[in-house]
Amino acid sequence: MLARDSETSSLKRTPLHALHLARGARMVPFAGYEMPVQYSAGVMKEHLHTREAAGLFDVSHMGQIALQAKSGRVEDAARALERLVPQDIIGVAPGRQRYAQFTNDTGGILDDLMIANFGTHLFLVVNAACKAEDEAHLRAHLSDACVIEQLPDRALLALQGPKAESVLTKFCADVAAMRFMDAGPRRIDGIDCFVSRSGYTGEDGFEISVPADKAEALAAALLDNSDVLPIGLGARDSLRLEAGLCLYGHDIDTTTTTVEGALSWSIQKSRRKGGARTGGFPGADVILAQLESGAPRRRVGLKPEGRAPVREGAPLFPDASSSAPIGIVTSGGFGPSLNAPIAMGYLPTPLATDGGTVFAELRGQRLPLRVSPMPFVPNTYKR
C-alpha cells in the first residue's frame, strides 16, 4: 500500500532515493524509510532474474556500526561483544564475518546481525528497525571497553545472483578470490568500500558498504551491466523466504530463542556447555539448557497443498477439526522459483518433523501443510 503524503514526509530516504524514482520504483514505508517495493519489471521477474543473473538491492536503511576496543586490540572488542551474543566472536579471523544474535535475559532475540573482523576493529550490520536500540544496547554494556561508532554516512548495496561475481570483478578483480562470509575493505570502481561475500537471498553475492555520496554513482555503474536489474523489497522477501532465512520481528523476536528459531547452528562449540567460554551472554541459562535438552517449539518450513499462499499470522492446527491452535505461521507467500506457495512457522517440537502434516485456517477452511526441510531452494554460496 502506498504511503499518504503526510506519512511519506516523515520517512527517511536512502542515498539512492532519486535513482529509485528515476527507474520507476513504487515506494512504500519500511522501517521508517521510504523504500522501493518493486520496479516496473514486477516482483516475479525481479525474483527470477536474481536467481538467474544478478539483482541489485538498496539496503542502506540497515544500521552500520564500528566497534573498536579502547585497548586497540580487536580481540578485546570481540571478547567484549561476547557478553551480548552467544556466538564465538574471538574466533572470527581477520577478513571473515559471522552471523549472530543479541539476546535478552530470557534467551529471546533482540536483533540478529552480521559481525565482521576488519583487523583493527569489528564492523556490525544490524536491522533497520532495531538500529537505534542496538546502538543504545552496545553503549549501555560495552562503553567501558569499546568505542562504538554509528556510521550514518555510509550506504549499503547488495549485489546477488549467479552473475554477481562476473559483474563485480569488472570493477574489482580481488572479489573473485573471496569466499562465502569473507569480508573487508576493497576498492570498487575507484571507491573505498567494505565488501562481504554474503547476502539475504540464498544466492552467491556481495554486500557493499559505500560512502553515501558515492552510492548513486556506484549503483548506476553496476546497473549499466545488462545482467543486473534493480530489485525491490517484494522480491527480497520472496527470495529470503525460499532460502529459509529469518525476518526479524516476524520469524524471530524477543519471545523466540536461538534454539526455537532453528538457529542453533550459529552457536559455536566454544560457547556451549563444556566449551572454552561457556555462557556469559544474556539468557545463557535458557539457551544452553535448550541446546542440551531441546526447546518446546521450533521454526519449521511449511508447504501448503494447492496454490493458495498461507500468510503470516495464520493459526496452525494438528488436524482438520481441532479448535485449539498449536502454532502460527510467521512468514508465508508464493515461491516464484518453485511455482508454489511456501511458509515458515512455529510448531511444538514433537510435531516439527519433516514430512508431517498440520493444518492452517484459510478463509474459514482447513488447508493441509507439509512440514518441509529448509531451504526450499538450495543455496549457491561460494565456499
SETI-64470 format. One record per atom (N, C-alpha, C): x, y, z. Coordinates in steps of 0.05 Angstrom, whole numbers, plus 5000, padded with zeros to 4 digits. Each point is the difference from the previous one (the first is absolute). Example, Ala and Ser with C-alpha at 12.3 -4.5 7.8 and 13.67 -1.06 7.14 Angstrom:
526448865156
498250245000
501850245000
499350214986
501650245001
498550225014
% end
This chain:
501749765000
498350245000
501850255000
499450194983
501550254999
499550175024
502150145009
499850175023
498550264992
498450115018
498850264996
502250215001
499450244990
502050225000
501050065028
498250015020
500850065027
501849795012
499549754992
501749785009
502850014987
499950054973
502550014985
501850225009
498950235008
501750235007
501749945025
499149815017
501449945025
502049774996
500149894977
501749774995
502850094992
502049855008
502850054991
500349894972
502150104987
500649914973
502949914998
500549804984
502849904997
501350174978
502749984998
501450164979
499249924972
498649784996
499249914973
497150084994
498850175016
497250074996
499450104971
501650194991
499650114973
500349794979
501949825003
500449784981
497549824999
498949945023
497649835000
497750134985
499650265004
497850144986
500550014971
502550054992
500750014972
499649744985
500149785015
499749744988
497149885004
498250185008
497249925002
499249835024
501550035022
499349845023
497450095013
498649805010
497750065017
501050015029
499750235013
501250045026
497949955022
500949875022
498349945023
501550065026
498550045022
501450035026
501149735009
502450005010
501249755012
502150085020
499649925025
501950055022
500850305002
498050174996
500550295002
501250134976
500249854978
501250104975
498049974977
500450174980
498549974975
501749834982
499049754994
501649804987
498649894975
501549914980
498749884976
499049725005
497449954996
499049735003
500249854974
499950144978
500449874974
500550224979
501149914977
500450184977
498149914978
500350114977
498149954978
499949714992
502249855003
500149724993
498149835016
499550085025
498249855018
501549805017
498749935022
501349825020
500849744988
498249874985
500749734989
502550014982
500150194982
502350014982
502550085015
499850185020
502350085015
501149765016
498249845011
500849765015
501549814982
498849934978
501249804982
502650104987
500150264995
502550114988
502349975020
499450055026
502149975020
501049715002
498249814997
500849715000
501649934975
499550144978
501149924974
502550174992
500150255010
502150184991
501150165024
499250255004
500850165023
498050225006
499550045025
498250215009
501550195019
499350264998
501250205018
497950115019
500649975025
498150085022
501250245015
498350195006
500750225018
499349925029
502049955016
499549935028
501350205019
500050254990
501350225015
498550075026
497649905003
498550055024
501149845024
501649804994
501249845021
502050175016
500549925025
501950145017
502849894996
501950184999
502949934998
501450125024
501549835014
501250095025
502949895001
501950185008
502749925005
500449975030
501349785007
500549945029
503049965003
501350195014
502949995004
500749995030
501849825007
500849985028
501750245008
499650105024
501650235010
502949925002
500549745004
502849905001
501350004973
498550024978
501049984973
500249724990
499449805016
500149724992
497349904992
499749904975
497449914990
499049775017
501849835011
499249785017
498450105025
500850235010
498650115023
497250094993
499650114975
497450074991
498349754997
501249794989
498549744997
499349895027
501850015019
499549895026
497750155014
500050274996
497950165012
497349944987
500049974973
497549944986
498849735008
501749815008
499049745008
498350025025
500150235015
498250035022
497150034992
499550064974
497350074990
498949794980
501749834990
499149804979
501049725008
498649794992
500849735006
502149884981
500950164981
501949904980
502950045009
501849854987
502950035003
501050224982
500550245012
500950234985
503150015000
501249915022
502950005001
501149824977
498549794993
500949824979
499650104972
498850234996
499650114973
502750124991
501249884980
502650084991
499850274985
502250164999
500050244984
499249934971
498250164988
499149964973
497649804999
498949935023
497749825000
497650135015
497749884996
497550115011
498449765012
498350075020
498449795013
497250115006
498049824997
497250075007
499749965030
498550195013
499649995029
497450115008
499349985026
497650125011
500650145026
498850245004
499950125026
497849865016
500549905024
498049865015
499250165025
497649945011
499250135025
500149795023
499250095024
500449835023
498349755000
498049984983
498449764999
500749834975
502250084987
500949854976
498850094974
498250205001
498750104976
502050164984
499350054975
501850134981
499250304997
501950185008
499650284997
500450094971
501849874986
500550054972
501949794990
500049954974
502249844988
501750184983
502549934997
501950184988
502449854988
501650144984
502549904990
502350145014
502149855006
502350115013
502549934984
501550204991
502449954984
502450105015
502249854997
502650085012
501750144978
500450265003
501550154980
502950045009
500949845020
502850015008
500550205022
499150244997
500450215021
497550045017
497749924989
497450045014
498049804988
497749995014
497749844990
498150184985
498749894980
498050144984
497449855002
497950135009
497449885005
498050114980
498349824990
497750084984
497549905014
498250185008
497649935016
497550084985
497749905009
497550054986
499150295004
498750114979
499250285000
498250075023
498049835005
498050075021
501249995028
502349875003
501249965026
502650175004
500950154980
502750105001
500450205023
497950175006
500350195023
500249855026
498349805004
500149845024
502549845002
501049894978
502549855000
502450185008
500150244989
502150185008
499950065030
497650065010
499650055028
500949765017
499349764991
500749765014
503049975002
501450054978
502949984999
501250215019
499050244999
501150215017
499549945030
497749895006
499449945028
501849795012
500849814983
501449775011
503049994993
500850144979
502849964991
501650265000
498950225009
501450264999
502549995018
500149835019
502449985017
502449904985
499549834980
502249884985
500350084971
497950124989
500050054971
499050284993
501050094977
498950244987
497949914980
497650095002
497849924982
499350234982
500349954974
499650214980
497949924980
497750145000
498049964980
501050134974
499549874977
501150104974
497750094981
498750225007
497750094984
500750114972
502650054996
500950124975
500849784979
499049765005
500649784982
497449884990
499949934974
497749854988
500849714999
498049834994
500649714998
498549894976
501549874982
498849884976
500549705002
498149844989
500349714998
499849924971
502149884990
500049894973
499949705002
497749884991
499549725005
499349854974
500949754999
499349834977
502449874988
499649804983
502249844989
501950164983
499250234990
501850174984
501150245016
499550005026
501050225017
503150024998
501349775001
503050015000
501050124974
498949904977
501050104974
499450304997
497850095011
499450294999
502050165017
500449915024
501650165019
503049994993
501049784989
502849984993
500850214979
498150104985
500750214980
500850265014
499350025025
500750245016
502049955021
500449745008
501949935020
500749704997
502349954988
500849724993
500349845026
500750135022
500549855025
497649845011
497650094993
497749875012
499649714991
501249934977
499849724990
501249805019
502050085015
501349825019
498549985026
498050165005
498649995025
498249755001
499749905024
498249775005
497750105018
497949835002
497650075017
500950085028
499150245008
500550125026
502850125003
501550024978
502350175000
499150295001
501550185013
499250275002
502450185005
499950244989
502150195005
500150234980
501950195004
500250234982
500749914971
498750114980
500749964972
499550264985
501650054979
499650244984
498449924975
497650114997
498249934978
499550244983
500749984975
499750234981
501250255011
502349975013
501550235011
498950105027
498049865011
498750085025
500849815023
500950115023
500749845023
497449905013
499749735000
497649875010
500749795020
498049915015
500249755015
498249794986
501149774994
498649804985
499949745015
497749875001
499849735010
498849824978
500949755000
498749814981
497849865016
497750124999
497749905015
497550144989
497749955013
497550124991
497649875013
497750064989
497449925013
498249874980
501249864980
498449884979
500449704997
502149895012
500849734995
501849974976
500450214985
501750004977
502850095008
502049944983
502650125002
499650304996
501750165013
499850294996
501750155020
499650265000
501750185015
498250225013
500850095024
498950245012
502350215001
499450244991
502050204995
499250255016
501650065021
499750255015
501750214986
498650224993
501350214983
499350275012
501950194998
499450285010
497450094987
498350135015
497350084991
500250174975
502050184999
500150184977
501149874974
500849755002
501049854977
498049784992
497949965016
498249774997
498650004973
498950234993
498450024975
501749944976
502550114999
501749954978
500849704998
500549875023
500749724999
497649834991
497750065011
497649854992
499450034971
500350244989
499550054972
502049854983
502549995008
502049854985
499449705000
499149895022
499349725001
497649944983
498050195000
497649964985
500450044970
502350114992
500650034971
500549734987
500649795017
500449734990
497349884994
499649894977
497349894992
499249765017
501949885014
499449775017
498750095027
500050265005
499250095027
497350164997
498149935017
497550155003
499850105028
498750245004
499550095027
497749835012
500249935025
498149825013
498950135025
497349985003
498750125023
499649825023
498650105021
499649855024
498249764996
498250014980
498249784996
501549754992
501850024981
501649774992
502049935021
501050195014
501949945022
498749825020
497450045006
498649845019
499549724989
499249974975
499449744989
502649844997
502250134994
502649874997
501049895027
499850175021
500949905026
498249795011
497450014994
498249795009
500749734987
500550004974
500949764986
502649895012
501750185009
502549925012
499849925029
497550025012
499649925027
501350195020
500450254993
501350195018
497950165016
500750065024
498250145019
499850304994
497650105004
499650294999
499550095029
501750175010
499750085028
497350155005
498849945022
497450125006
497749834990
500649804984
498049824989
500649715008
502349894990
500749735006
501649975025
501350215009
501450005026
499550275013
499950005026
499650255015
500849965029
499250185018
500949985028
498749775014
498049874988
498849775013
501049734990
501750004980
501149754988
502949985006
500949765008
502849965005
501449914975
502750015001
501649914977
499449714994
499549835020
499549724996
497249964988
498050145011
497349994989
499950094970
501750204994
500050114973
501649834980
500849755009
501649824983
502650134991
501250155018
502550134995
502349905017
499649765012
502049885017
502749984986
500049954974
502449984984
501950245003
498850235008
501650255001
501550025026
499649825019
501350015026
502349795000
502550115001
502349834997
500649845026
501649794998
500549825022
501350155024
501650204995
501450145022
498050155019
497650064991
498150145017
497949815012
500149754993
498149805010
501049875026
498449845012
500749865024
502649844995
501950045018
502649874997
502050144982
499150224988
501850154982
501950185015
501950114986
502150175012
498850255013
497850114989
498850245011
496949965002
499349795015
497149935002
498450245012
497850054987
498150205011
501250285001
499150165020
501050275003
498550204984
497849924987
498450184984
497250015012
498350204994
497350015011
498449764992
498549885019
498349774994
501649744997
502550005008
501749764996
498849755013
498850035024
498949775014
497849874983
498350174988
497849894984
501049874974
501750154986
501049904974
501749755003
501850005020
501749765004
498449765007
497950045017
498349785007
498549894976
499050184983
498649914975
501949864981
502550094998
501949864983
500549715010
499949965026
500449745011
497549824999
497750125007
497649845004
497850054979
500450204983
498050064980
498250235009
498750134981
498150225005
497149904997
498150145013
497349914998
498750034972
501150184984
498950044973
502450064981
499449994974
502150054981
498950114974
501650184988
499350114974
500449794979
498049974982
500149804979
499250124973
500749864979
499050064974
497349864995
498350134985
497349894994
499350034971
498949794988
499150014972
497049954999
498450214995
497149964998
499349834976
497949845002
499049864977
498550204982
500149964974
498650184982
501650244993
498650214991
501350254990
499750245019
498349985020
499450235016
502250055021
501250235001
502050065021
498650025027
501549925021
499150045028
501750225011
498850215011
501450245008
500750005030
501850195006
500850045028
497650045018
500149875023
497850035020
498049784999
500049834979
498149784998
500549805022
498049925015
500449805021
500449724988
501549845014
500549724991
498649815020
498949784988
498649805016
501149724994
499749825019
501149734996
498449834980
497450084996
498349844982
497950184989
498249894984
498050164986
497750095018
499849905024
497750065017
500650135027
502449995009
500750115027
499450305001
499150095023
499450285003
502350155013
501949865013
502250145014
502450004982
501050244992
502450024984
502549915015
501949894985
502549905012
502450164991
499650184981
502250154989
499050234983
501950134987
499250234983
501950034977
499050104977
501650064977
501350285005
502650014996
501550265004
500750144974
500349854979
500550114973
498749814980
498850124980
498849834979
499550154975
500149864977
499550134975
500449804977
500450114976
500349834977
503049994994
501049764994
502849974993
500349994969
500850214987
500150004971
501949794988
502249945014
501849804989
498849725001
498249965019
498749745003
497349994986
498950234993
497350034989
498049875019
500350065025
498349885021
500250175025
497949995017
500050145026
501949875020
501350165017
501749915021
499550175025
500949905023
499650155024
502049905021
500250165022
501549925024
498250055023
500549855022
498450045024
501149845023
498750025022
500849865024
498149775007
501149775007
498549775009
501249895026
498449865016
501149855023
502249814989
502149975014
502349844990
499249714992
498249875015
499249734991
498749994972
498850234991
498750014974
501850134979
502450095008
501750144981
501849814985
498949804989
501549794986
499450014971
502150014983
499650014971
498249774991
498150074983
498249804989
497349995014
499850125024
497550005014
498050194988
497549985008
497950174989
498750165023
499650254996
498450175018
498050154982
498350165013
497950144985
499950295008
499650174980
499650295004
497150074994
499150215013
497350104994
500250214979
498649964978
500150184977
497250054990
499050245004
497350084991
497949805011
500349935026
498049845013
500349704995
502049924984
500549724995
502749915009
500349745005
502649905008
501649904976
502450114997
501749934978
502449845010
500549764989
502349845009
502750124991
502049995018
502750094993
501949775008
502049964983
502049805007
502450135012
500949905023
502550105013
502349924982
501650204991
502049964980
502850105009
502149884990
502750105007
500550264986
501750165012
500850264988
503049984996
501150154980
498550194982
498349864980
497950144991
498249894980
501549984973
501850204995
501650004976
502949985009
501549814989
502849965010
501750264997
501650065020
501750244997
502449944982
501150224990
502249984981
502550165009
500450015026
502250155012
502749894989
501950174995
502649924991
501849955024
500449755008
501549935024
502949944994
% end
